[in-house]
Amino acid sequence: HSGDRVSVERMGRSETLEHPHLTIGIAVQPDVIERLGAHREFHGRGLIARFLFAIPPSNVGFREIRPELMTSATKANYAQRVKEMLNIPTPEKATILDLTTQAAELLDKRMAAIEHALKPEGDLSPVTEWASKLVGQILRIAGILWVAGDLSRIRYNKSIGTDTLDAAVEIGRYAAHHARQAHQIVGLEVEI
């Protein structure tokens, strides 16, 4: 899912993908997540560990009958941003983004906190397989936020700053909380 080379060597089958890219976004009811628990072959193989979960509370009983609609200006701005991102020229070689010194220090602190939370008594220990991929997820999110934030800087600045990384870390915190909920729904031993 992240562009890393994949090589599969099985009896009767050999496959190599040099630069695979796959993004999956799905919106399902909690019972669909629960049914993942019935497929024990998904556990320990990294499938569930590759998803970022969002399990919002139900708004049933609190829904507005006539909610305020998105403004025309917001719709136009969103459409323009999406078009700009879709029209980014594909570079002949991969674009490498780096972190500013301050952002790298922030990442080091977050990595240390995640590692500490993976200890047996830590908050992330019940979702170790998922949390072991969290730093990579945070960096991918930071890259997406950086590109979406200002497309003009792609031509002159390849450094992700602390504001962008901090936003990605915050999304990572949100995802970690919801991953614990999802693992509990799946039926894995997780206390919230």
ABEGO torsion letter per residue (X at the ends): XAGBBBBBBBBGBBBBBABBBBBBBBBBBAAAAAAAAABAAABGAGAAAABBBBBBBBABGABBABBBBBBAAAAAAAAAAAAAAAABBBBABBBBBBBBAAAAAAAAAAAAAAAAAABAABAAAAAAAAAAAAAAAAAAAAAAAAAAABAAAAAABABBBAAAAAAAAAAAAAAAAAAAAAAAAAGBBBBX
